[in-house]
């Protein structure tokens, strides 16, 4: 947040703009001196004048340690550049405990340039799983693995719910230690494959240039002209924010962890997560159908995979779990809107079946709406809002059915969204 004045560390994943916190997985923090393991001890103040953020890049200066920290990225990896003062105790702390509740975790020294690990945590998503593999541009001279904040000598691997590690280097003045960090939701091999495929060769400038090129390609899809630079900055910042999520949730070999917590392979599409659909079905997704039809099609194929593997079109999926946050079944209008704008290449019969399955279940007052034409306030909270959302979803099913030639379903759902007080046509059809 802009008012922050302390850095605890740098995590690999973030949510953007949500009202509930999650992600932030595990922390990496550069320090000097004797390694510390409690976050309030290894944290450092920083100043806004030393902070810079732009597409594909972040930089700040850690006052406590006189370390310049820079980050850039590829699609599945992060590249850190920590520039140290002269020190015989230039550290990198890896903290698997920080923030949410840890269900289980482990970390392992692979060799004097690589480590790997795993973290399963519970916050908004109750069982988020993350594997990682980290490679350094320089061998570390020593290391220590801490269990419950106490270093255990002579071990190369440890597991538990409070696992931390330090790596120690010797640095000349203004020497940079670079870290390639790859993540996977699948397994350790997935993280290593991602790292090897998207390796940066520790070339920070070249990696940053590629990241900026990728973002420029996306941001240039809309051209805006103005003599007011502030307005241009506001517009393109907003466009940048609108493209941050949904985010890729698939390894380079196509494997991903589905909503059934099993490993699947995406064939012919990329699998995504973070669909804040109540917020985005009427705003972000209509924009993306116009400027990013490829990803919009991938989103629909992701929805259908979620339906097949998790039993329901997504409502608000986070990582490998459905949070059921907010109301409505708004993967339905996203699919309908995309199809109406000419996006094809997905199984329309499966999509219609998934839509019908989503609105014919006894959950969140959907059955009350189906039976009465409205959600009744004495039986279900948020009744007025849910009635509006469910009616709109039914209308979208009707429009989609009509477009693909399913007249009977069109008649059923165009009528059921008109708010009958007697049993609705959907109920009579049952």
ZIRAZI-V144961 format. One record per residue. N is the residue number from 1. NEAR is the number of other C-alpha atoms within 8 Angstrom. Layout:
N&NEAR ; N&NEAR
This chain:
1&3 ; 2&3 ; 3&4 ; 4&5 ; 5&8 ; 6&8 ; 7&10 ; 8&11 ; 9&9 ; 10&9 ; 11&10 ; 12&10 ; 13&7 ; 14&8 ; 15&8 ; 16&7 ; 17&4 ; 18&6 ; 19&4 ; 20&5 ; 21&8 ; 22&10 ; 23&7 ; 24&10 ; 25&12 ; 26&13 ; 27&15 ; 28&11 ; 29&11 ; 30&11 ; 31&12 ; 32&10 ; 33&7 ; 34&5 ; 35&10 ; 36&6 ; 37&11 ; 38&7 ; 39&8 ; 40&6 ; 41&7 ; 42&12 ; 43&10 ; 44&11 ; 45&10 ; 46&12 ; 47&10 ; 48&6 ; 49&4 ; 50&9 ; 51&10 ; 52&7 ; 53&7 ; 54&6 ; 55&8 ; 56&11 ; 57&11 ; 58&11 ; 59&12 ; 60&12 ; 61&12 ; 62&13 ; 63&10 ; 64&6 ; 65&8 ; 66&9 ; 67&13 ; 68&11 ; 69&12 ; 70&11 ; 71&12 ; 72&14 ; 73&13 ; 74&10 ; 75&6 ; 76&11 ; 77&13 ; 78&13 ; 79&15 ; 80&12 ; 81&12 ; 82&12 ; 83&11 ; 84&16 ; 85&11 ; 86&10 ; 87&11 ; 88&7 ; 89&11 ; 90&14 ; 91&13 ; 92&11 ; 93&15 ; 94&11 ; 95&12 ; 96&13 ; 97&12 ; 98&8 ; 99&6 ; 100&9 ; 101&8 ; 102&13 ; 103&10 ; 104&10 ; 105&15 ; 106&12 ; 107&12 ; 108&10 ; 109&10 ; 110&8 ; 111&6 ; 112&8 ; 113&11 ; 114&11 ; 115&12 ; 116&13 ; 117&12 ; 118&12 ; 119&15 ; 120&12 ; 121&14 ; 122&12 ; 123&10 ; 124&8 ; 125&13 ; 126&8 ; 127&11 ; 128&11 ; 129&11 ; 130&12 ; 131&15 ; 132&14 ; 133&15 ; 134&11 ; 135&10 ; 136&11 ; 137&9 ; 138&7 ; 139&8 ; 140&11 ; 141&9 ; 142&7 ; 143&9 ; 144&10 ; 145&15 ; 146&12 ; 147&13 ; 148&6 ; 149&10 ; 150&6 ; 151&8 ; 152&9 ; 153&6 ; 154&4 ; 155&7 ; 156&7 ; 157&9 ; 158&11 ; 159&10 ; 160&9 ; 161&9 ; 162&11 ; 163&18 ; 164&14 ; 165&11 ; 166&12 ; 167&12 ; 168&12 ; 169&12 ; 170&11 ; 171&14 ; 172&9 ; 173&8 ; 174&9 ; 175&10 ; 176&9 ; 177&11 ; 178&12 ; 179&13 ; 180&15 ; 181&13 ; 182&14 ; 183&14 ; 184&14 ; 185&12 ; 186&14 ; 187&8 ; 188&13 ; 189&6 ; 190&14 ; 191&16 ; 192&11 ; 193&11 ; 194&15 ; 195&14 ; 196&7 ; 197&7 ; 198&10 ; 199&8 ; 200&9 ; 201&4 ; 202&10 ; 203&7 ; 204&10 ; 205&6 ; 206&7 ; 207&12 ; 208&12 ; 209&8 ; 210&8 ; 211&13 ; 212&10 ; 213&8 ; 214&8 ; 215&10 ; 216&8 ; 217&8 ; 218&7 ; 219&10 ; 220&7 ; 221&7 ; 222&6 ; 223&5 ; 224&5 ; 225&5 ; 226&7 ; 227&4 ; 228&6 ; 229&7 ; 230&6 ; 231&8 ; 232&11 ; 233&8 ; 234&8 ; 235&8 ; 236&9 ; 237&8 ; 238&8 ; 239&9 ; 240&10 ; 241&9 ; 242&8 ; 243&7 ; 244&8 ; 245&9 ; 246&9 ; 247&8 ; 248&9 ; 249&10 ; 250&15 ; 251&14 ; 252&9 ; 253&8 ; 254&10 ; 255&12 ; 256&14 ; 257&13 ; 258&13 ; 259&11 ; 260&9 ; 261&8 ; 262&7 ; 263&9 ; 264&8 ; 265&8 ; 266&11 ; 267&6 ; 268&4 ; 269&7 ; 270&11 ; 271&13 ; 272&12 ; 273&12 ; 274&11 ; 275&12 ; 276&9 ; 277&10 ; 278&11 ; 279&7 ; 280&10 ; 281&13 ; 282&7 ; 283&8 ; 284&9 ; 285&11 ; 286&12 ; 287&8 ; 288&11 ; 289&13 ; 290&7 ; 291&8 ; 292&8 ; 293&10 ; 294&6 ; 295&8 ; 296&13 ; 297&13 ; 298&12 ; 299&10 ; 300&11 ; 301&11 ; 302&11 ; 303&11 ; 304&12 ; 305&8 ; 306&14 ; 307&12 ; 308&8 ; 309&9 ; 310&10 ; 311&7 ; 312&10 ; 313&14 ; 314&13 ; 315&18 ; 316&14 ; 317&14 ; 318&11 ; 319&9 ; 320&15 ; 321&14 ; 322&11 ; 323&10 ; 324&8 ; 325&6 ; 326&7 ; 327&10 ; 328&10 ; 329&13 ; 330&12 ; 331&12 ; 332&11 ; 333&11 ; 334&12 ; 335&10 ; 336&12 ; 337&10 ; 338&13 ; 339&10 ; 340&9 ; 341&7 ; 342&6 ; 343&11 ; 344&6 ; 345&5 ; 346&7 ; 347&6 ; 348&7 ; 349&6 ; 350&8 ; 351&10 ; 352&11 ; 353&8 ; 354&12 ; 355&11 ; 356&9 ; 357&9 ; 358&10 ; 359&10 ; 360&9 ; 361&8 ; 362&7 ; 363&6 ; 364&6 ; 365&12 ; 366&13 ; 367&10 ; 368&12 ; 369&13 ; 370&14 ; 371&12 ; 372&14 ; 373&16 ; 374&13 ; 375&15 ; 376&10 ; 377&9 ; 378&5 ; 379&8 ; 380&10 ; 381&6 ; 382&7 ; 383&12 ; 384&8 ; 385&7 ; 386&12 ; 387&11 ; 388&8 ; 389&11 ; 390&14 ; 391&12 ; 392&9 ; 393&13 ; 394&13 ; 395&11 ; 396&11 ; 397&16 ; 398&14 ; 399&11 ; 400&13 ; 401&13 ; 402&11 ; 403&8 ; 404&7 ; 405&6 ; 406&9 ; 407&8 ; 408&6 ; 409&10 ; 410&14 ; 411&9 ; 412&11 ; 413&13 ; 414&12 ; 415&8 ; 416&15 ; 417&12 ; 418&8 ; 419&10 ; 420&10 ; 421&8 ; 422&7 ; 423&11 ; 424&14 ; 425&9 ; 426&11 ; 427&9 ; 428&7 ; 429&5 ; 430&4
